[in-house]
């Protein structure tokens, strides 16, 4: 994925934008001159008096922007939280410490299809392929503005941005000197009977200074503490685990609540008594018993900016973040001492823009919650010993004339005697031991060290051909080109990653890279009312052939205040490190990357787990229904296998290919009413996807005789189990659109409303493997704010509603309920000293909701922030 900002031709991030962000005032701007300042800012970056930046009004694709004023008015506690109200955006909340951004469908908690940039620099965690919220991003004191492209941007920004892109612009020290301090103090978990009210605190500091007309610097630091949202969904994932024996609900010995771990399918044991086969799961632990919900984030950055000339700037930035919170992928994780670092060097000029950066990731002492629960049980007593003890107590209970359901309860109680009990010293000691065992069949450690090295450059050829006023190229034409290279570097740990190369030490360094480039041409015709652009991009990734991404756009500005836009583009996403190279033993199932170098031979010799489950279910049902008194249990088993072996299905999937999207977008944007106070933006898109990268479970029988496969696949010890990254065979089409209104009243009141519609159109050759659409059909947001309602007192309201939707993930599938949330804030500004007080609440009514299945319940957060600035 490239983060090339060949942008002024598409008017996304022109050099003028960088200059404009330097003039953003400090957040403590005096309310008495707020309107004047707003008019000055707008006059610098917009056409005439429309109050809309020209780059946004005339953009050929949908672009959403939050400027400094909008961020001050939001009731959200941070700029990142405020993105929940942006038109077209869907935001998931895996933790109080971070959120996950997505647009236009196919959302998940590790969204590798949506790219986040900070001043044009990708802030993803290398081994994941996606960002950890805003961990490596700017603080509220340093944010200047946010631009979001909710749709495919791969042709311009490189591969991976197939669902969208967000760029966070920071404040340039040349235009924002001084010392700023912000303290947020709050409380959450109000009326939460699990833990009770918990304190929240965030302290931020920013200092910037211009040393000479050519040299300036800035430093930022943020320290956050709190108590994370809790995941406590007790919905049953295996309600029919013992349907053939009539045991349901609390009587089901194979119960598997969503947020209870250690009782999943790989933790279930076949228990045979009196001609019946029961499925019995280990007891497991609730999430809150194996996780520390105390949240802590420490992040800082420092930058030095040098201007050798008025139009050229060179900047070096260092960022670091250390996290303790809860994170979710296919499983839930405790991030502990998780560290990200980034070094970046950027050159910005009228002709050449270039950047190079290195991102380093160290997962610290993080661990997998599911593996932790599984191995707490198994380290206390192995499965074979546990089920033997279970059987002894069960038999005694039956002999004492207790019912089957009672006997199962007695068996579990006896087998669990001496089990590690949460909260005890012994439990904490064992948890600490497993936290440091880097094998998920025995422990739970997540130990990954990964780097991302990236370099890119772009040249404005049109500007280069017009030196000193010479007209070698008409001013109505634009021409630019760029190139980039990226390499991921892994130091294998032997569990999560290995080097799979032939004749390679499995612990030797693993690299995975890509190189790409683009050429773009644009023209302004019909008196500059019509803008046409065409982009061709090519990328070569290790293990894959060259891919081409074309993009063509047109913008017709019927008047200076309204424009129609249309664009067509394609995009590719190459597999991430984890999808391509993972090598994890987890719950007696090995998760391996989908590249042939990792999984050679597995696809061809495996059977789908879904068909194996169907076979085993049918075999158990047949055995339990067989009342013959002349057949032995083994004979009943053999007969049932022979009768049902046709249920087995060979694995039809194969090695990884890149994902692809083709997207058509139409839009209209206008600044209406005298002065352009009312802004209307409408967009519609239609997407076609193929080769979704997803996971499939497939098992290989330990036999070369296909006629014996069914026998081997009904016994865990005679099969090798794999979870493989592959591509769905499905072609998927989805469409949608959004409508946004923003009304900026002359008195300073800012009102907004937007609605977003997203729909899965159809699925061809559906195999059920593609990533779930995981998107509400309807979402809408309402907002109202004023910086100076009365004597420096400001106020803001924001309301969000989204429809229920069906969610399909590897962890759990089902319906996410609809929810609505009201945020509110009051602010008060003091001119001297420059202070701003903000009393706010998110989910002010404290109605708990979840944004995805398996995730935490999100309640109200009530806070007071104080921001002071000394210039």
N, C-alpha and C positions, 0 to 999 in steps of 0.2 A: 504494500500500500504506500502510495506516495502522498505527501502533503504539499505538493506543488501548488503555489498560489498564483497561478497564471490567471489573475483574476480581474484586472481592470477591464479587459475586453468583455467580460461577463459582469462587470461591475459588482463583484462580491466583496473583494477586499482591496480596493485601489490604494495606491500610495497616498492619495489624499485622505483616505480614511485614517491612515497612521498619523498623519499630521493633525487631523481633527481630534483624535483621541487624546492628543497632548493638551488640548485646551479644555478638557472636561474639568469642572471645578471640584473641589473637595466636597465630600458628602455633607459637610456641615455648612453648606452655603446658606447665607442669611435669607430668611423667608421674605423679607421686605423687598428684596431686589430679585426674587426668583423669576418673575415673569420677564424682566429685562434681560437677565442672563440667558433665559431660555431662547428669547428672540435672537440674541447675539449668536448663540451656538448654532441655531438653525440657519441663520443667514450665512454661516461659514460653510455649511455642508449641504444645502438644499438649493433647488431651483426656485428663484424668485421668492414668493411668500407662501409657498405651499405647505411649509412645515414638515415636509417629507423628504428625506435624503434622496437625491436624484438617483443614486446607485440602487436604492431599493425600488423606487417607482418605475425605473426602466430596466430592472433585472429580467432576463429571459427565463428564469426559473423562480419558483416560490422561495422567498427569503423572508424570514421573520427576524425582527431585531428588538432587543431590549436596550434602550439607552440609559444614561445615568439617571435621568428624571424618573423613568419607569421603574428602575430598581429602587429608588428612594421611596416610591409610593407603594411598593408591594408590601403586603402584610407578612410575607414569608420571612423567616429568620435569616435567610441567606439568599444571594442571587441565584445559587444553584437550585434551591427549593422553589424559587419563583418560576422556573422553567415548566413547572407543572401546569401553568396557566397559558402557555404559548399555544397558539393555533397549530393544530396538526400534531402536537406532541403527546405521546403516551409515556408516563413515568411510572416505573416500578420502584417499590421501597423494600429492599431486602434488609435494611438496617437504618437506625437513626443516623448512622455515620455516613451513609451514602445512598444515592439513588441511581437508577439506570435509565438512560434516555433511549427512546426509539420513536420511529415514525413509520406510518403506512404499513403496519402489520408485521407478523412473524417475529414477535417480541420474545425475549427470554432474559434471564437474570445475568447472563454473560453475553451481552449483545455485541458480537464481533462484526455485525453488519452496519453499525452506526459509529462514526468516528468523532472523537473529541480532540480539538486542537486548542492550544494556548499560544496566542500570537503566531499561529501557523505551525506550531510544533505538536506532534502527536504525543498524547500523554497516556498511552496504553501501558498496561503491565505486560511485559514481553511474552511471558510463557502463556498467559491467558489469551492474549490477542485483543483484549478490550480494556477499557479504563476501569479503575476502582473508584467510581464516582468522581469526586473532585479532589481526591487525595493529592494529586500532583498538580492541582490547579491553583488559581489565585484566590486570595482572601477577599472579603467584602470591601476592605479598605483599598485594595489595588485593582478592583475590576472597573473597567471603563465602559464596556458594552459587550453584548452577546449577539452573535449572528448565527442563525440556524437555517440550514437548507434541508427541509423535510422531504427528501426524495433522493433519487440516485444522483450521485456526484462523482462517480468513479472515473468518468472520462477526463475530468479536470484534476481531481484530487487524488486519483490513484485507486488501486484495487482495495476493496473492503468497504468503501463508502457507498454501498449499494442501497442502503435504506436511509441514508442521510448523514448530516455532518453538523457539528456545532463548533464555532470558533469563539473563544473567550479572549477579548482584547484587554490588555492591562494598561495601567496609567504610566505614561512615559515620564521619567524623572525631570526632564527638561521643562515640562509644563505643569508639574505638580509637586513643587517643593514642600517641605515641612514635615512635622511630626504629627502623626495621627494615632490615636489609641481608641480601641473599642472594647467594651466589656458587655457580654450578654450573660444574664443570669436568669434561669428559668426553672420550670418544674414539669415533669411528665408523669405518666402512670397514675394520674389522679383517679381516685376511686377504683384502682386496680387491686382486686382482692388477692392477687398472686404475690405482689411485692409492695404495694402501697406507693405513695408519692415519692418521686426520686428527683434529686437536684440535677440541674444542667448548667454548665458554665462554658463560655468560650471567651478567650482573651486574645485580641489581635493588636499588633503594633506594626506601623509602617513609618519609615523615615526615608526621605529623599532629599538630595542636595545637589545643586549645580556648582561644581568646583571652579570651572572656567566656562567660557562660551562654547567650548568644544567637549567638555568632559562633565558627566553627571553620574550619579549612582543612586540606588535605592536598596533597602532591605525590608523584608516582611517576615513576620512570625505569627503563628497561631497555635494556641493550645486549647484543646477541647476535651471536656470530660462530661460523662453522662451515664445513663443506664439505658441499654438498648431495648428496642421493642422486642417482645417475646413471641416466639412461634409455639403455639400450644393447640394445634388443630388435632382433635381426637377422632376425626372421621375414620371409619374403618376402610382399609385398602384391600382386605382379604375376607369379606363377609361370607363368602361361599367356600372357604377353605375346607370345611368339613360338612358340606351340604349332604353328602351321601350317608352320613351317620346321624344327621338331624341335630347337629350342634351349631347353634347360632349365637350371635351377640356375645355376652360375657361368658357363655358356655363354650365358645369356640376356642380350642386350645392353640389355634394358629392365628390369633388376633394380631393385626398390624396397624395401629393408629398412625396417622400421617406423621406427626412429630414425635414418634417414639422410634428409637433406633436399636438395632440388634435383633429384631424380630421379622426382618425382611425375608424374601423367598429363599435366599441362600442360608438362612438361619433356621430353616424348618427341617424336621426330621420325620421320616416315615415310621410310625409306631403301630405295630401289628399285634392285635389281641383278639382272641375268639373269632378268627376268620374275618375280622374287619381291619382295615388300614386307616389310621388316623394321621392327620398332619398336625404336628406339634412344633411350635416355635419356641425358641429360647425367650426368656422373659423380656430382655432389653431394658432400656432406660429412656425416660422422657428427656427431651432436649434440654430443658432447664437444669437437669441433673448433671449434664456432662459439659456445660458451657458456662463461661463467666460473662455475664451480660454487662459488666462494667466496661464502658466504652472510653477509649482515650485516643486522641489524635494529636500528634505534634508535627507541624510542618513549617518550613521556612524557605525563603528564597532570597537571593541577592543578585543584583545586576549592575553592570558597568556599561554606560553608553558613551560612545565617542562619535563626534560629528566632524569629520575632516572638511566638510563643506556644507552649505545650507541645505542641500538636497540629498545628502548621503549620510547614513548612520550605520555604525558598527556596534553591536551589543553582545556581551557575554552574560549568560544567566545560569545560575546554579540553583536547583530545587532539590529539596529532600523532604520525605514524609515517613513517619513511623506510626503504624496503626495497631490498635487493639479493638476489634469488633467482630461481628458475625457476617459471614459472606456466603452466598449460595451459588452453586453450579448445579450439576446433577445431584450432588449431595450438599449438605450444609457444612460450613467450615468455621472454626474458631481461628481468626487471624490474631496472632500474638507476636509482638515485636516484628511485624511485617514491615519491610523497608523498601522504599523506592527512592532512587537518586537520578538526577538528570543534569547533564552539562550541555549547554547549547550556545552556539556562536551564529549570529545572524548579520547579514549585510543587506541593507535596504537602500536602493538608489533608483533614479529615474529609468535607468536602462537595465541594470543587473540587480537581481535579488537572489540571495543564496543563503543557505543555512546548513549547518551540520550539528548533529546532536547524538549523545550517547545516553541511553536510559539503562539503569541497572536495577535489578529486582532481587531481593533476598526475602524468602518467605519466613525467615526467623524460626520461631517455635510454634508455628501454626499447626493445626491438626484437623483431621476429618472426623466429624461428630459420629457418623454412622460406624466407621471403623473403631472409634473409641468405645462405643457401646458394645459392639460385637466382641471385642477383645477383652473388655472388662469381664464379660460373662465367661469367655473361653479361658482366660488366664486363671480365673477362680476354679473352673471345672470344665475340662474338655467336653465336647459334645457327646462322645461315646460314654463317658462316665456319667454325665448328667442324665442322659436318657435311660441308662441302666438303673440309676437311683429312682428316676421317675417311674419306671416300670415296676420296681419292687413295691413302692408305696401304692401304686395303682392296683396291683394284684391284691395287696392286703385289704384295700378298701372294698374291692369287688367281693372278696371273700367274706367281708363283714356286712354284706348285703347293701352297700351303698350304691347309688345310681352311677351310671357311666359318667355323667357330668360331674358329680361329686368326686368320683375317683380321679378324674383329671385334675381337679383342684387340689386334692390331697397329694397327688404325684408331684405337681409343680411346687407345692409348699415344701415337701420333703427334699426334692432335688435342689431347691434354692437355699436350703439351710446353710448359713455361713457365707452367703453371697455378699460382695462388697456393697455396703450401704451408703448412699449419698450423704455427704456431710460429715462422715467419720474421718478420722486421721488415716486409717488404712485405705479408705477409698481415695483420698487425695494423694496419698503416696503412690498408689497403683496408677492413678490417672497420670501423674507426673512421669512415671516410668514409661507408660505406653506412648506418651507424648513425644518421647525421644527415640522410639523404635521406628525406623524408616522402612517398614514393610507392612502394608495394610492387612496382610493375613495374620500378622502377629501384633502389630501396634497401630499407630494412627498418625505418625508424623508426616507433615508436608514440608519437604526440604528441597527447595528449588532455588537455584541461582541462574538467572538468565539476563542477557544483555541485548539491547537493540542499538545498532549503529546505523545512522542514516545521514545521507548527504544529498543535497539537491541544489539546483540552480535553474533560473529562468532568465531569458533575455528578451527585452522588449525591442524586437528588431525594427519596428516602425519608428520608435524614438531614436534608435541608433542611426537610422537612415535619414534623420532630419537634424543633423548637428548644426548649430549656429544659425538656425533659420533656413538652411538649405532645403529645398523641396524635392528630395529624391523620391519621396513617397507621398502621395496625397494625404492630407490630414484626415480625410474621411476613412482612410484605410488603417487597419490595425493588424499587426503581424507579430507573433511571439512564439518562442519555442522554449522547451525546458527538458531536463533530464534528472533522474534520481537513481540512487542505489540504496538498498537496505539489506542488512544482514542481521539475523538473529543468532545469538551465540549462547549455547547451553553447556554448562559443566555438569555432565550426567551424575546423578546421585545413586544410580543402580536400582532404584525403585520406580520413581516417576519417569525418568528418562534414562536411556542408555544410548550409546553410539552403535547403530545397527550395521555399520559398514563392514564389508568383508575384510578379514585380516586386521580388524581394528580392535584396539582395547576398548571394551564397552564403557570404560570410564573416561575415555579420551574426549576432547572437546568436539561438540557437534555444532555445525553451522547450517543455516538455511537462509537463502537470500533471493533477491529479485532485483532486476534492473529494468527501468522503463523510461519512456520519454514521450513528448507530445509536440505537435505543431498546431497552432491555432491562427486562423485568419478571420478578420471581421471587417465589415464595411457599413458605412452610414449612407443611406440613399434617400431620395425624395426630400431633399432639404433637411436631412438628418431625422426625418420622421420614421424611417424604417432602418432597423439595425439587424444585420444578418451576421451570424458567426458559425464557423465550422471548426471542429476539433477532431483530430485523429490521434489516438494514444495507442502505444504498444508496450507490452510488458512481457518479460521473460523471467519466469520463476524456476528455481531449481525443481527438477522432477517433472516439469510440465512444458509443453510446447508454447511457442509465442502466441499471445492473445492480443486482439485488436479491439479497441473501444472507440467507436465513432460517436460524435455528438453534433447535432445541427440545431440551431435556435433562430428564432425571429421575434423581434419586438416592434410593434407598430404603435407609435405615439400619436394617436389621433389628435390630441391637444397636448399642451405642455403639462397638463395635470392628469392625464389618463393614458393608459397603455394596455394593449392586448399582447399576449405572449404565447408562443408555442415552442415546444422543444421535443426532440426525440433523441434518445441515447441508449446505449447499452452499457453494461457493467459486469465485471467479473469479481469474484472473491476467491482467492486462493486459500487453502486450508491453513489454519493457524498452527503454531508449534504443537499445541496440545492435540489437535485433531490429526495431525500428521505423524507425530512421533511418540505419543504417550505409551507407557509401558508399565501399567500399574496393576499390582495384585490387590484386589478389593473384594472382600467377602467371598473368597473362593472362586471369583470370576476375574479373569485377566482382561483389563481394558487396554487395547493396543491401537496404535495409530493406523490409519487407513492407507498409508503409502505402501507400495509393494515391498519396499526395503524393510518395513516393520512386520508385515503380516503375510508374507509370501507363503502360499499354500493353504492358509486357513479358510479363505473364502470358498475354494474349490472343494474342500473336504468336510464342510460343516453343514449342520441342519439348523433351521430357525428355531429359536427358543420357544416362540409362540406355538409352533407345531409340536415341540417336545412336551410343553405344558399340556396341550390338548391330548396328546398320547397318554401322559401320566394320569390326567384326570379321568380319561376313559378307562384306563386299566384299573385304577382304584375303584371306580364305580362298578366295573364288571366283577371285580373280586368281592366287593362288599355285597353285591347282589347275588352272588353264587352261593346257593344253600346246599350244595352237594356235600354229602357226608362221606363219600368214597374218595374224593380227591384231596390230595395234600395241598397245603398253602402254596408250595412251589408249583404244583401242577395248575392250580387256579391262576397263578401269576403268568405262567407260560401260555396258557390258553388265552388269557386276556390280551397279552402282547400280540399274539398271532392274529387275533380278531381285529385289532385296532392299529396295526403297524402302518396301514395305508394313510394314517393321519400325518405321518412325518413328511416334511417338505424340505428339500434341499435349499441351501442358502442361494437365492438368485442374485445377490448383490456382489459387487466387485470393488476394485481398488479406487481410491479417491480421484475425483476430477474436480476442477473449479466450479463453483456455482456461477450461474449466469442470470442476468435480468435484462429485459428490454422494456423501456418505459416511454410512454407518450404523455405529455403534460400540456394542458391548456390553462390560461389564466387571464385575469383582468384585474387591474389595480387603478384606482382613481382617488384624487384628492378633491372632494366636493365642497360646495358652499363657498361663499366669499372668503378668501384667505386659506382655503383648504383645510378647514377645521375637521371635516368628516372624511375619514380615510376608509375606503372600501377595498377589500382584497378577496378575490374568489379564485379558486383553483380546482381543477379536475385532473385525475391521472388514471392511466390504465397500465398495469404491469403484467408482464409474462415472465415467470421464473422457471428454471429447470435445474436439475442436478443439485437440489438442496443437500447440504452436508448435514448428516444426521447420524444417529447411532442405531445399531442393530445388535441383538444378542444372538449368538449362534454357537452351538456346541459341536465338538468333534469327537465321535466315538473312538475309543482306543482299540480299533480293529480295522483291518484292511478289507474285510468282507462286508459289502453293503447289505447282504441278507441278514447279518447279525446286528446291524446298526440299532434296531429297535430295542434289542435286549440290552445293549450297552448303554443306551440313552435313558433307560429307566432306573439306572443305578448311578449315583453321583460319583462313586469311586472309579467308574470305568468310562469316564468322559473328561475331556478338557473343555473348560467353559471360557468363552470370550465375549467381550463387548467391543464391537468394531465400529470405527468411523467409516462411513461409506456415503454414497449418494442415493437419494430417493429416486425411484424410477418415474416419479410423478411429474407431470407438467401442471403448473399452478397458475391461475390467472386471478388477479384481484384488481379492484378499482375503488375509487373513493374521491373525496373532495373535501374542501373546507371553505368556510366563509367567515370573514373577520370584519368587524367594524370598530373604529376608534374615533371618538368624538372629543375634540379638544376645545372646550368652551373658552370664550375670551376671558372669563373671570378666573381661569386657572383650574377648573374642574376637568378631570380626565376620566372619560367613561369608555369602557370596552366590552365587547361581546364577540365570541367566536364559537363556531360549531364545526365538528369534524365527523365525517362519515367514512367508514372503511368496511369493505365487504369482500369476502372470498367469493369470487365469481363462479369458478368451476375448477374441478380437478380431473385431469385426464390420466387414465391408467393408474388411478389412485391405489397405492399400496399401503397407505396409512403410516408410512415411515417419515414423510416430510415433517419438518418442524411445524408445530401447531401454529395456526394463524394468531391465536392468543391476543386478540385485539377486540375491544368493544366496537359494536357497530356504530354507536353514537356516543360522542362526548361533547360537552359544551362548558364554556367558562364565561363568567360575568365579573366585571371589575369596576370599581368606582373609587376615585381618589382625588385628594386636593392637598397641596403642600401648605396652604395657609387659609384654612377655613375661617379662623378668627384669631387675630393677634398672635401670629406665629404657631398656631395650633393646627396641625394637619391630621388627616384621617384617610384610611383606606380599607376597602372591603374586596374580597375575592371569593367567588363561589365556583366550585367544580362539581360536575356530575358526570358519571359515566354509566352506561348500560351494562348489565351483566353479560358475561361472555364465556364461551367454552374454552378451557385451557388444556392443552395437551403437552405434557413434558415427560421426561424420562422418570422423574421422581413421582409424579401423581398427575392424573387427568380428572377433570370434572368442571363444574361451573363456578366461576368466580362471581359472587353476588354483586349486584349494582350497589353503588354507594355515592353519597354526596358529602361535601365538606365545605365548611365556611371558615375563612380566615379573616382576621380583622386586626387593625392597628390604629393607635393614636400616636402622634408625634408632636414634639414641642422643640422649637429651635431657639437657642440663645445666641445673640449676635456676638457679644464679647463677655467672656471668652467664647470662642466658637464651639458650641456644644449642641448636640442633637440627642434628644431622648425619644425612645420608641418603645411603647408598650404594646405587645402584640400577642396573638394566639393563632396557631394553626389547628385546624379541626376544633374550632372553639367550642362546639357543642359536645365534644368528647364522645362522639359516636364511633366506636372502634370499627375498623374496616381492614380488609386485606386487599392488596393489589394483585396478588397471584397466589395460587394454591401452594401450600407448603411453607409460605412465608409468614412473617410476623403480623400480628394485629397492631394497627397503628391508631393511637389515641391522640388526645390533645397535647400540645406543647405550648406552655404559657411562659412568656419571657419579657424581660425588660432589657433594652440595650441602651448604652450611653456611648456616644462617639464624640471625641474631642479632637480638635486640630489646632496646631500652633504653626504658623508660617514664619 
